[in-house]
């Protein structure tokens, strides 16, 4: 099951799902969020 949105995401520059910043790192192709937001979530997850 592949949503149409996933198809278009592969054609356009990826944007962070949290803050909307364009994600440049191709190595993080499967990430939906930029490093800044990922770090934020990581910190939050470890301080809960
Ligand atoms: Zn972000």
mmCIF file of the protein (N, C-alpha, C, O) and its ligand, coordinates in Angstrom:
data_MODEL
# 
_entry.id   MODEL 
# 
loop_
_entity.id 
_entity.type 
_entity.pdbx_number_of_molecules 
1 polymer     1 
2 non-polymer 1 
# 
_entity_poly.entity_id                      1 
_entity_poly.type                           'polypeptide(L)' 
_entity_poly.nstd_linkage                   no 
_entity_poly.nstd_monomer                   no 
_entity_poly.pdbx_seq_one_letter_code       
;(UNK)(UNK)(UNK)(UNK)(UNK)(UNK)(UNK)(UNK)(UNK)(UNK)(UNK)(UNK)(UNK)(UNK)(UNK)(UNK)
(UNK)(UNK)(UNK)(UNK)(UNK)(UNK)(UNK)(UNK)(UNK)(UNK)(UNK)(UNK)(UNK)(UNK)(UNK)(UNK)
(UNK)(UNK)(UNK)(UNK)(UNK)(UNK)(UNK)(UNK)(UNK)(UNK)(UNK)(UNK)(UNK)(UNK)(UNK)(UNK)
;
_entity_poly.pdbx_seq_one_letter_code_can   XXXXXXXXXXXXXXXXXXXXXXXXXXXXXXXXXXXXXXXXXXXXXXXX 
_entity_poly.pdbx_strand_id                 A 
# 
loop_
_entity_poly_seq.entity_id 
_entity_poly_seq.num 
_entity_poly_seq.mon_id 
_entity_poly_seq.hetero 
1 1  UNK n 
1 2  UNK n 
1 3  UNK n 
1 4  UNK n 
1 5  UNK n 
1 6  UNK n 
1 7  UNK n 
1 8  UNK n 
1 9  UNK n 
1 10 UNK n 
1 11 UNK n 
1 12 UNK n 
1 13 UNK n 
1 14 UNK n 
1 15 UNK n 
1 16 UNK n 
1 17 UNK n 
1 18 UNK n 
1 19 UNK n 
1 20 UNK n 
1 21 UNK n 
1 22 UNK n 
1 23 UNK n 
1 24 UNK n 
1 25 UNK n 
1 26 UNK n 
1 27 UNK n 
1 28 UNK n 
1 29 UNK n 
1 30 UNK n 
1 31 UNK n 
1 32 UNK n 
1 33 UNK n 
1 34 UNK n 
1 35 UNK n 
1 36 UNK n 
1 37 UNK n 
1 38 UNK n 
1 39 UNK n 
1 40 UNK n 
1 41 UNK n 
1 42 UNK n 
1 43 UNK n 
1 44 UNK n 
1 45 UNK n 
1 46 UNK n 
1 47 UNK n 
1 48 UNK n 
# 
loop_
_struct_asym.id 
_struct_asym.entity_id 
A 1 
B 2 
# 
loop_
_chem_comp.id 
_chem_comp.type 
_chem_comp.mon_nstd_flag 
UNK 'L-peptide linking' . 
ZN  non-polymer         . 
# 
_pdbx_entity_nonpoly.entity_id   2 
_pdbx_entity_nonpoly.name        ? 
_pdbx_entity_nonpoly.comp_id     ZN 
# 
_pdbx_nonpoly_scheme.asym_id         B 
_pdbx_nonpoly_scheme.entity_id       2 
_pdbx_nonpoly_scheme.mon_id          ZN 
_pdbx_nonpoly_scheme.ndb_seq_num     1 
_pdbx_nonpoly_scheme.pdb_seq_num     101 
_pdbx_nonpoly_scheme.auth_seq_num    101 
_pdbx_nonpoly_scheme.pdb_mon_id      ZN 
_pdbx_nonpoly_scheme.auth_mon_id     ZN 
_pdbx_nonpoly_scheme.pdb_strand_id   A 
_pdbx_nonpoly_scheme.pdb_ins_code    . 
# 
loop_
_atom_site.group_PDB 
_atom_site.id 
_atom_site.type_symbol 
_atom_site.label_atom_id 
_atom_site.label_alt_id 
_atom_site.label_comp_id 
_atom_site.label_asym_id 
_atom_site.label_entity_id 
_atom_site.label_seq_id 
_atom_site.pdbx_PDB_ins_code 
_atom_site.Cartn_x 
_atom_site.Cartn_y 
_atom_site.Cartn_z 
_atom_site.occupancy 
_atom_site.B_iso_or_equiv 
_atom_site.pdbx_formal_charge 
_atom_site.auth_seq_id 
_atom_site.auth_comp_id 
_atom_site.auth_asym_id 
_atom_site.auth_atom_id 
_atom_site.pdbx_PDB_model_num 
ATOM   1   N  N  . UNK A 1 1  ? 0.858  -1.195 0.000  1.00 0.00 ? 1   UNK A N  1 
ATOM   2   C  CA . UNK A 1 1  ? 0.000  0.000  0.000  1.00 0.00 ? 1   UNK A CA 1 
ATOM   3   C  C  . UNK A 1 1  ? 0.895  1.247  0.000  1.00 0.00 ? 1   UNK A C  1 
ATOM   4   O  O  . UNK A 1 1  ? 1.551  1.531  1.002  1.00 0.00 ? 1   UNK A O  1 
ATOM   5   N  N  . UNK A 1 2  ? 0.926  1.986  -1.104 1.00 0.00 ? 2   UNK A N  1 
ATOM   6   C  CA . UNK A 1 2  ? 1.769  3.180  -1.191 1.00 0.00 ? 2   UNK A CA 1 
ATOM   7   C  C  . UNK A 1 2  ? 0.911  4.413  -1.409 1.00 0.00 ? 2   UNK A C  1 
ATOM   8   O  O  . UNK A 1 2  ? 0.301  4.570  -2.467 1.00 0.00 ? 2   UNK A O  1 
ATOM   9   N  N  . UNK A 1 3  ? 0.861  5.281  -0.421 1.00 0.00 ? 3   UNK A N  1 
ATOM   10  C  CA . UNK A 1 3  ? 0.086  6.522  -0.573 1.00 0.00 ? 3   UNK A CA 1 
ATOM   11  C  C  . UNK A 1 3  ? 0.628  7.369  -1.710 1.00 0.00 ? 3   UNK A C  1 
ATOM   12  O  O  . UNK A 1 3  ? 1.826  7.344  -1.991 1.00 0.00 ? 3   UNK A O  1 
ATOM   13  N  N  . UNK A 1 4  ? -0.251 8.120  -2.365 1.00 0.00 ? 4   UNK A N  1 
ATOM   14  C  CA . UNK A 1 4  ? 0.186  8.982  -3.468 1.00 0.00 ? 4   UNK A CA 1 
ATOM   15  C  C  . UNK A 1 4  ? 1.186  10.014 -2.978 1.00 0.00 ? 4   UNK A C  1 
ATOM   16  O  O  . UNK A 1 4  ? 2.105  10.379 -3.712 1.00 0.00 ? 4   UNK A O  1 
ATOM   17  N  N  . UNK A 1 5  ? 1.024  10.487 -1.756 1.00 0.00 ? 5   UNK A N  1 
ATOM   18  C  CA . UNK A 1 5  ? 1.911  11.518 -1.226 1.00 0.00 ? 5   UNK A CA 1 
ATOM   19  C  C  . UNK A 1 5  ? 3.352  11.022 -1.188 1.00 0.00 ? 5   UNK A C  1 
ATOM   20  O  O  . UNK A 1 5  ? 4.283  11.805 -1.373 1.00 0.00 ? 5   UNK A O  1 
ATOM   21  N  N  . UNK A 1 6  ? 3.535  9.750  -0.955 1.00 0.00 ? 6   UNK A N  1 
ATOM   22  C  CA . UNK A 1 6  ? 4.887  9.201  -0.923 1.00 0.00 ? 6   UNK A CA 1 
ATOM   23  C  C  . UNK A 1 6  ? 5.521  9.274  -2.298 1.00 0.00 ? 6   UNK A C  1 
ATOM   24  O  O  . UNK A 1 6  ? 6.716  9.540  -2.424 1.00 0.00 ? 6   UNK A O  1 
ATOM   25  N  N  . UNK A 1 7  ? 4.728  9.040  -3.319 1.00 0.00 ? 7   UNK A N  1 
ATOM   26  C  CA . UNK A 1 7  ? 5.227  9.106  -4.693 1.00 0.00 ? 7   UNK A CA 1 
ATOM   27  C  C  . UNK A 1 7  ? 5.732  10.501 -5.002 1.00 0.00 ? 7   UNK A C  1 
ATOM   28  O  O  . UNK A 1 7  ? 6.828  10.647 -5.544 1.00 0.00 ? 7   UNK A O  1 
ATOM   29  N  N  . UNK A 1 8  ? 4.969  11.525 -4.676 1.00 0.00 ? 8   UNK A N  1 
ATOM   30  C  CA . UNK A 1 8  ? 5.362  12.896 -4.976 1.00 0.00 ? 8   UNK A CA 1 
ATOM   31  C  C  . UNK A 1 8  ? 6.541  13.320 -4.118 1.00 0.00 ? 8   UNK A C  1 
ATOM   32  O  O  . UNK A 1 8  ? 7.364  14.129 -4.547 1.00 0.00 ? 8   UNK A O  1 
ATOM   33  N  N  . UNK A 1 9  ? 6.628  12.784 -2.919 1.00 0.00 ? 9   UNK A N  1 
ATOM   34  C  CA . UNK A 1 9  ? 7.736  13.151 -2.043 1.00 0.00 ? 9   UNK A CA 1 
ATOM   35  C  C  . UNK A 1 9  ? 9.063  12.716 -2.641 1.00 0.00 ? 9   UNK A C  1 
ATOM   36  O  O  . UNK A 1 9  ? 10.094 13.342 -2.396 1.00 0.00 ? 9   UNK A O  1 
ATOM   37  N  N  . UNK A 1 10 ? 9.039  11.635 -3.430 1.00 0.00 ? 10  UNK A N  1 
ATOM   38  C  CA . UNK A 1 10 ? 10.269 11.145 -4.021 1.00 0.00 ? 10  UNK A CA 1 
ATOM   39  C  C  . UNK A 1 10 ? 10.728 12.036 -5.166 1.00 0.00 ? 10  UNK A C  1 
ATOM   40  O  O  . UNK A 1 10 ? 11.900 12.001 -5.542 1.00 0.00 ? 10  UNK A O  1 
ATOM   41  N  N  . UNK A 1 11 ? 9.820  12.836 -5.727 1.00 0.00 ? 11  UNK A N  1 
ATOM   42  C  CA . UNK A 1 11 ? 10.161 13.678 -6.868 1.00 0.00 ? 11  UNK A CA 1 
ATOM   43  C  C  . UNK A 1 11 ? 10.564 15.073 -6.437 1.00 0.00 ? 11  UNK A C  1 
ATOM   44  O  O  . UNK A 1 11 ? 11.317 15.744 -7.142 1.00 0.00 ? 11  UNK A O  1 
ATOM   45  N  N  . UNK A 1 12 ? 10.082 15.516 -5.303 1.00 0.00 ? 12  UNK A N  1 
ATOM   46  C  CA . UNK A 1 12 ? 10.351 16.873 -4.860 1.00 0.00 ? 12  UNK A CA 1 
ATOM   47  C  C  . UNK A 1 12 ? 11.330 16.849 -3.698 1.00 0.00 ? 12  UNK A C  1 
ATOM   48  O  O  . UNK A 1 12 ? 11.500 15.830 -3.029 1.00 0.00 ? 12  UNK A O  1 
ATOM   49  N  N  . UNK A 1 13 ? 11.984 18.014 -3.466 1.00 0.00 ? 13  UNK A N  1 
ATOM   50  C  CA . UNK A 1 13 ? 12.862 18.106 -2.294 1.00 0.00 ? 13  UNK A CA 1 
ATOM   51  C  C  . UNK A 1 13 ? 12.085 17.779 -1.034 1.00 0.00 ? 13  UNK A C  1 
ATOM   52  O  O  . UNK A 1 13 ? 10.959 18.242 -0.850 1.00 0.00 ? 13  UNK A O  1 
ATOM   53  N  N  . UNK A 1 14 ? 12.681 16.990 -0.180 1.00 0.00 ? 14  UNK A N  1 
ATOM   54  C  CA . UNK A 1 14 ? 11.998 16.628 1.058  1.00 0.00 ? 14  UNK A CA 1 
ATOM   55  C  C  . UNK A 1 14 ? 11.974 17.805 2.006  1.00 0.00 ? 14  UNK A C  1 
ATOM   56  O  O  . UNK A 1 14 ? 12.942 18.556 2.130  1.00 0.00 ? 14  UNK A O  1 
ATOM   57  N  N  . UNK A 1 15 ? 10.836 17.946 2.672  1.00 0.00 ? 15  UNK A N  1 
ATOM   58  C  CA . UNK A 1 15 ? 10.718 18.993 3.677  1.00 0.00 ? 15  UNK A CA 1 
ATOM   59  C  C  . UNK A 1 15 ? 10.496 18.339 5.030  1.00 0.00 ? 15  UNK A C  1 
ATOM   60  O  O  . UNK A 1 15 ? 9.840  17.302 5.135  1.00 0.00 ? 15  UNK A O  1 
ATOM   61  N  N  . UNK A 1 16 ? 11.042 18.950 6.047  1.00 0.00 ? 16  UNK A N  1 
ATOM   62  C  CA . UNK A 1 16 ? 10.857 18.450 7.400  1.00 0.00 ? 16  UNK A CA 1 
ATOM   63  C  C  . UNK A 1 16 ? 9.377  18.436 7.750  1.00 0.00 ? 16  UNK A C  1 
ATOM   64  O  O  . UNK A 1 16 ? 8.674  19.426 7.547  1.00 0.00 ? 16  UNK A O  1 
ATOM   65  N  N  . UNK A 1 17 ? 8.911  17.316 8.274  1.00 0.00 ? 17  UNK A N  1 
ATOM   66  C  CA . UNK A 1 17 ? 7.496  17.193 8.617  1.00 0.00 ? 17  UNK A CA 1 
ATOM   67  C  C  . UNK A 1 17 ? 7.142  18.054 9.819  1.00 0.00 ? 17  UNK A C  1 
ATOM   68  O  O  . UNK A 1 17 ? 5.971  18.357 10.050 1.00 0.00 ? 17  UNK A O  1 
ATOM   69  N  N  . UNK A 1 18 ? 8.157  18.447 10.586 1.00 0.00 ? 18  UNK A N  1 
ATOM   70  C  CA . UNK A 1 18 ? 7.898  19.188 11.812 1.00 0.00 ? 18  UNK A CA 1 
ATOM   71  C  C  . UNK A 1 18 ? 8.010  20.693 11.604 1.00 0.00 ? 18  UNK A C  1 
ATOM   72  O  O  . UNK A 1 18 ? 7.140  21.440 12.053 1.00 0.00 ? 18  UNK A O  1 
ATOM   73  N  N  . UNK A 1 19 ? 9.074  21.159 10.926 1.00 0.00 ? 19  UNK A N  1 
ATOM   74  C  CA . UNK A 1 19 ? 9.300  22.604 10.808 1.00 0.00 ? 19  UNK A CA 1 
ATOM   75  C  C  . UNK A 1 19 ? 9.251  23.095 9.371  1.00 0.00 ? 19  UNK A C  1 
ATOM   76  O  O  . UNK A 1 19 ? 9.223  24.305 9.147  1.00 0.00 ? 19  UNK A O  1 
ATOM   77  N  N  . UNK A 1 20 ? 9.240  22.192 8.382  1.00 0.00 ? 20  UNK A N  1 
ATOM   78  C  CA . UNK A 1 20 ? 9.092  22.608 6.994  1.00 0.00 ? 20  UNK A CA 1 
ATOM   79  C  C  . UNK A 1 20 ? 10.401 22.924 6.292  1.00 0.00 ? 20  UNK A C  1 
ATOM   80  O  O  . UNK A 1 20 ? 10.399 23.275 5.112  1.00 0.00 ? 20  UNK A O  1 
ATOM   81  N  N  . UNK A 1 21 ? 11.516 22.805 6.997  1.00 0.00 ? 21  UNK A N  1 
ATOM   82  C  CA . UNK A 1 21 ? 12.821 23.047 6.379  1.00 0.00 ? 21  UNK A CA 1 
ATOM   83  C  C  . UNK A 1 21 ? 13.104 21.979 5.328  1.00 0.00 ? 21  UNK A C  1 
ATOM   84  O  O  . UNK A 1 21 ? 12.756 20.812 5.507  1.00 0.00 ? 21  UNK A O  1 
ATOM   85  N  N  . UNK A 1 22 ? 13.744 22.394 4.220  1.00 0.00 ? 22  UNK A N  1 
ATOM   86  C  CA . UNK A 1 22 ? 14.113 21.422 3.195  1.00 0.00 ? 22  UNK A CA 1 
ATOM   87  C  C  . UNK A 1 22 ? 15.256 20.562 3.713  1.00 0.00 ? 22  UNK A C  1 
ATOM   88  O  O  . UNK A 1 22 ? 16.256 21.064 4.227  1.00 0.00 ? 22  UNK A O  1 
ATOM   89  N  N  . UNK A 1 23 ? 15.082 19.252 3.563  1.00 0.00 ? 23  UNK A N  1 
ATOM   90  C  CA . UNK A 1 23 ? 16.107 18.320 4.029  1.00 0.00 ? 23  UNK A CA 1 
ATOM   91  C  C  . UNK A 1 23 ? 17.080 18.051 2.896  1.00 0.00 ? 23  UNK A C  1 
ATOM   92  O  O  . UNK A 1 23 ? 16.687 17.526 1.854  1.00 0.00 ? 23  UNK A O  1 
ATOM   93  N  N  . UNK A 1 24 ? 18.334 18.401 3.083  1.00 0.00 ? 24  UNK A N  1 
ATOM   94  C  CA . UNK A 1 24 ? 19.341 18.288 2.041  1.00 0.00 ? 24  UNK A CA 1 
ATOM   95  C  C  . UNK A 1 24 ? 20.069 16.953 2.071  1.00 0.00 ? 24  UNK A C  1 
ATOM   96  O  O  . UNK A 1 24 ? 20.531 16.459 1.042  1.00 0.00 ? 24  UNK A O  1 
ATOM   97  N  N  . UNK A 1 25 ? 20.163 16.385 3.244  1.00 0.00 ? 25  UNK A N  1 
ATOM   98  C  CA . UNK A 1 25 ? 20.948 15.170 3.407  1.00 0.00 ? 25  UNK A CA 1 
ATOM   99  C  C  . UNK A 1 25 ? 20.315 13.996 2.685  1.00 0.00 ? 25  UNK A C  1 
ATOM   100 O  O  . UNK A 1 25 ? 19.269 13.502 3.105  1.00 0.00 ? 25  UNK A O  1 
ATOM   101 N  N  . UNK A 1 26 ? 20.928 13.546 1.611  1.00 0.00 ? 26  UNK A N  1 
ATOM   102 C  CA . UNK A 1 26 ? 20.361 12.420 0.865  1.00 0.00 ? 26  UNK A CA 1 
ATOM   103 C  C  . UNK A 1 26 ? 20.522 11.126 1.637  1.00 0.00 ? 26  UNK A C  1 
ATOM   104 O  O  . UNK A 1 26 ? 19.777 10.168 1.430  1.00 0.00 ? 26  UNK A O  1 
ATOM   105 N  N  . UNK A 1 27 ? 21.491 11.106 2.521  1.00 0.00 ? 27  UNK A N  1 
ATOM   106 C  CA . UNK A 1 27 ? 21.707 9.904  3.315  1.00 0.00 ? 27  UNK A CA 1 
ATOM   107 C  C  . UNK A 1 27 ? 20.534 9.661  4.257  1.00 0.00 ? 27  UNK A C  1 
ATOM   108 O  O  . UNK A 1 27 ? 20.308 8.539  4.711  1.00 0.00 ? 27  UNK A O  1 
ATOM   109 N  N  . UNK A 1 28 ? 19.789 10.732 4.545  1.00 0.00 ? 28  UNK A N  1 
ATOM   110 C  CA . UNK A 1 28 ? 18.639 10.614 5.439  1.00 0.00 ? 28  UNK A CA 1 
ATOM   111 C  C  . UNK A 1 28 ? 17.364 10.557 4.621  1.00 0.00 ? 28  UNK A C  1 
ATOM   112 O  O  . UNK A 1 28 ? 16.344 11.114 5.026  1.00 0.00 ? 28  UNK A O  1 
ATOM   113 N  N  . UNK A 1 29 ? 17.405 9.892  3.478  1.00 0.00 ? 29  UNK A N  1 
ATOM   114 C  CA . UNK A 1 29 ? 16.276 9.892  2.545  1.00 0.00 ? 29  UNK A CA 1 
ATOM   115 C  C  . UNK A 1 29 ? 15.013 9.356  3.178  1.00 0.00 ? 29  UNK A C  1 
ATOM   116 O  O  . UNK A 1 29 ? 13.911 9.707  2.756  1.00 0.00 ? 29  UNK A O  1 
ATOM   117 N  N  . UNK A 1 30 ? 15.153 8.523  4.169  1.00 0.00 ? 30  UNK A N  1 
ATOM   118 C  CA . UNK A 1 30 ? 13.959 7.921  4.757  1.00 0.00 ? 30  UNK A CA 1 
ATOM   119 C  C  . UNK A 1 30 ? 13.479 8.685  5.976  1.00 0.00 ? 30  UNK A C  1 
ATOM   120 O  O  . UNK A 1 30 ? 12.475 8.324  6.590  1.00 0.00 ? 30  UNK A O  1 
ATOM   121 N  N  . UNK A 1 31 ? 14.203 9.749  6.325  1.00 0.00 ? 31  UNK A N  1 
ATOM   122 C  CA . UNK A 1 31 ? 13.788 10.558 7.461  1.00 0.00 ? 31  UNK A CA 1 
ATOM   123 C  C  . UNK A 1 31 ? 12.768 11.597 7.004  1.00 0.00 ? 31  UNK A C  1 
ATOM   124 O  O  . UNK A 1 31 ? 12.874 12.143 5.906  1.00 0.00 ? 31  UNK A O  1 
ATOM   125 N  N  . UNK A 1 32 ? 11.790 11.861 7.845  1.00 0.00 ? 32  UNK A N  1 
ATOM   126 C  CA . UNK A 1 32 ? 10.769 12.858 7.525  1.00 0.00 ? 32  UNK A CA 1 
ATOM   127 C  C  . UNK A 1 32 ? 11.051 14.194 8.198  1.00 0.00 ? 32  UNK A C  1 
ATOM   128 O  O  . UNK A 1 32 ? 10.351 15.177 7.957  1.00 0.00 ? 32  UNK A O  1 
ATOM   129 N  N  . UNK A 1 33 ? 12.089 14.226 9.049  1.00 0.00 ? 33  UNK A N  1 
ATOM   130 C  CA . UNK A 1 33 ? 12.355 15.457 9.768  1.00 0.00 ? 33  UNK A CA 1 
ATOM   131 C  C  . UNK A 1 33 ? 13.838 15.818 9.667  1.00 0.00 ? 33  UNK A C  1 
ATOM   132 O  O  . UNK A 1 33 ? 14.691 14.943 9.516  1.00 0.00 ? 33  UNK A O  1 
ATOM   133 N  N  . UNK A 1 34 ? 14.132 17.117 9.751  1.00 0.00 ? 34  UNK A N  1 
ATOM   134 C  CA . UNK A 1 34 ? 15.507 17.579 9.660  1.00 0.00 ? 34  UNK A CA 1 
ATOM   135 C  C  . UNK A 1 34 ? 16.271 17.195 10.931 1.00 0.00 ? 34  UNK A C  1 
ATOM   136 O  O  . UNK A 1 34 ? 15.687 16.765 11.925 1.00 0.00 ? 34  UNK A O  1 
ATOM   137 N  N  . UNK A 1 35 ? 17.577 17.361 10.867 1.00 0.00 ? 35  UNK A N  1 
ATOM   138 C  CA . UNK A 1 35 ? 18.414 16.969 12.001 1.00 0.00 ? 35  UNK A CA 1 
ATOM   139 C  C  . UNK A 1 35 ? 18.018 17.719 13.268 1.00 0.00 ? 35  UNK A C  1 
ATOM   140 O  O  . UNK A 1 35 ? 18.025 17.155 14.362 1.00 0.00 ? 35  UNK A O  1 
ATOM   141 N  N  . UNK A 1 36 ? 17.674 18.994 13.110 1.00 0.00 ? 36  UNK A N  1 
ATOM   142 C  CA . UNK A 1 36 ? 17.316 19.797 14.278 1.00 0.00 ? 36  UNK A CA 1 
ATOM   143 C  C  . UNK A 1 36 ? 16.124 19.194 15.005 1.00 0.00 ? 36  UNK A C  1 
ATOM   144 O  O  . UNK A 1 36 ? 16.144 19.047 16.227 1.00 0.00 ? 36  UNK A O  1 
ATOM   145 N  N  . UNK A 1 37 ? 15.085 18.844 14.252 1.00 0.00 ? 37  UNK A N  1 
ATOM   146 C  CA . UNK A 1 37 ? 13.883 18.290 14.877 1.00 0.00 ? 37  UNK A CA 1 
ATOM   147 C  C  . UNK A 1 37 ? 14.143 16.876 15.379 1.00 0.00 ? 37  UNK A C  1 
ATOM   148 O  O  . UNK A 1 37 ? 13.598 16.469 16.405 1.00 0.00 ? 37  UNK A O  1 
ATOM   149 N  N  . UNK A 1 38 ? 14.968 16.133 14.666 1.00 0.00 ? 38  UNK A N  1 
ATOM   150 C  CA . UNK A 1 38 ? 15.289 14.791 15.132 1.00 0.00 ? 38  UNK A CA 1 
ATOM   151 C  C  . UNK A 1 38 ? 16.015 14.865 16.465 1.00 0.00 ? 38  UNK A C  1 
ATOM   152 O  O  . UNK A 1 38 ? 15.755 14.067 17.366 1.00 0.00 ? 38  UNK A O  1 
ATOM   153 N  N  . UNK A 1 39 ? 16.921 15.818 16.587 1.00 0.00 ? 39  UNK A N  1 
ATOM   154 C  CA . UNK A 1 39 ? 17.652 15.968 17.845 1.00 0.00 ? 39  UNK A CA 1 
ATOM   155 C  C  . UNK A 1 39 ? 16.710 16.382 18.956 1.00 0.00 ? 39  UNK A C  1 
ATOM   156 O  O  . UNK A 1 39 ? 16.831 15.918 20.090 1.00 0.00 ? 39  UNK A O  1 
ATOM   157 N  N  . UNK A 1 40 ? 15.759 17.266 18.626 1.00 0.00 ? 40  UNK A N  1 
ATOM   158 C  CA . UNK A 1 40 ? 14.785 17.698 19.632 1.00 0.00 ? 40  UNK A CA 1 
ATOM   159 C  C  . UNK A 1 40 ? 14.008 16.492 20.143 1.00 0.00 ? 40  UNK A C  1 
ATOM   160 O  O  . UNK A 1 40 ? 13.851 16.306 21.350 1.00 0.00 ? 40  UNK A O  1 
ATOM   161 N  N  . UNK A 1 41 ? 13.521 15.673 19.204 1.00 0.00 ? 41  UNK A N  1 
ATOM   162 C  CA . UNK A 1 41 ? 12.730 14.510 19.611 1.00 0.00 ? 41  UNK A CA 1 
ATOM   163 C  C  . UNK A 1 41 ? 13.586 13.535 20.401 1.00 0.00 ? 41  UNK A C  1 
ATOM   164 O  O  . UNK A 1 41 ? 13.111 12.895 21.339 1.00 0.00 ? 41  UNK A O  1 
ATOM   165 N  N  . UNK A 1 42 ? 14.848 13.427 20.016 1.00 0.00 ? 42  UNK A N  1 
ATOM   166 C  CA . UNK A 1 42 ? 15.742 12.511 20.722 1.00 0.00 ? 42  UNK A CA 1 
ATOM   167 C  C  . UNK A 1 42 ? 15.916 12.963 22.161 1.00 0.00 ? 42  UNK A C  1 
ATOM   168 O  O  . UNK A 1 42 ? 15.873 12.151 23.085 1.00 0.00 ? 42  UNK A O  1 
ATOM   169 N  N  . UNK A 1 43 ? 16.111 14.258 22.345 1.00 0.00 ? 43  UNK A N  1 
ATOM   170 C  CA . UNK A 1 43 ? 16.283 14.802 23.685 1.00 0.00 ? 43  UNK A CA 1 
ATOM   171 C  C  . UNK A 1 43 ? 15.013 14.607 24.500 1.00 0.00 ? 43  UNK A C  1 
ATOM   172 O  O  . UNK A 1 43 ? 15.060 14.186 25.655 1.00 0.00 ? 43  UNK A O  1 
ATOM   173 N  N  . UNK A 1 44 ? 13.878 14.920 23.883 1.00 0.00 ? 44  UNK A N  1 
ATOM   174 C  CA . UNK A 1 44 ? 12.593 14.776 24.587 1.00 0.00 ? 44  UNK A CA 1 
ATOM   175 C  C  . UNK A 1 44 ? 12.367 13.336 24.992 1.00 0.00 ? 44  UNK A C  1 
ATOM   176 O  O  . UNK A 1 44 ? 11.922 13.056 26.105 1.00 0.00 ? 44  UNK A O  1 
ATOM   177 N  N  . UNK A 1 45 ? 12.676 12.415 24.076 1.00 0.00 ? 45  UNK A N  1 
ATOM   178 C  CA . UNK A 1 45 ? 12.449 11.001 24.350 1.00 0.00 ? 45  UNK A CA 1 
ATOM   179 C  C  . UNK A 1 45 ? 13.307 10.514 25.499 1.00 0.00 ? 45  UNK A C  1 
ATOM   180 O  O  . UNK A 1 45 ? 12.946 9.571  26.204 1.00 0.00 ? 45  UNK A O  1 
ATOM   181 N  N  . UNK A 1 46 ? 14.456 11.167 25.684 1.00 0.00 ? 46  UNK A N  1 
ATOM   182 C  CA . UNK A 1 46 ? 15.372 10.698 26.713 1.00 0.00 ? 46  UNK A CA 1 
ATOM   183 C  C  . UNK A 1 46 ? 15.220 11.473 28.028 1.00 0.00 ? 46  UNK A C  1 
ATOM   184 O  O  . UNK A 1 46 ? 15.874 11.148 29.019 1.00 0.00 ? 46  UNK A O  1 
ATOM   185 N  N  . UNK A 1 47 ? 14.371 12.478 28.035 1.00 0.00 ? 47  UNK A N  1 
ATOM   186 C  CA . UNK A 1 47 ? 14.177 13.233 29.268 1.00 0.00 ? 47  UNK A CA 1 
ATOM   187 C  C  . UNK A 1 47 ? 12.818 12.948 29.877 1.00 0.00 ? 47  UNK A C  1 
ATOM   188 O  O  . UNK A 1 47 ? 12.513 13.420 30.972 1.00 0.00 ? 47  UNK A O  1 
ATOM   189 N  N  . UNK A 1 48 ? 11.998 12.175 29.172 1.00 0.00 ? 48  UNK A N  1 
ATOM   190 C  CA . UNK A 1 48 ? 10.681 11.849 29.686 1.00 0.00 ? 48  UNK A CA 1 
ATOM   191 C  C  . UNK A 1 48 ? 10.792 10.939 30.903 1.00 0.00 ? 48  UNK A C  1 
ATOM   192 O  O  . UNK A 1 48 ? 9.776  10.553 31.480 1.00 0.00 ? 48  UNK A O  1 
HETATM 193 ZN ZN . ZN  B 2 .  ? 12.748 20.313 11.270 1.00 0.00 ? 101 ZN  A ZN 1 
# 
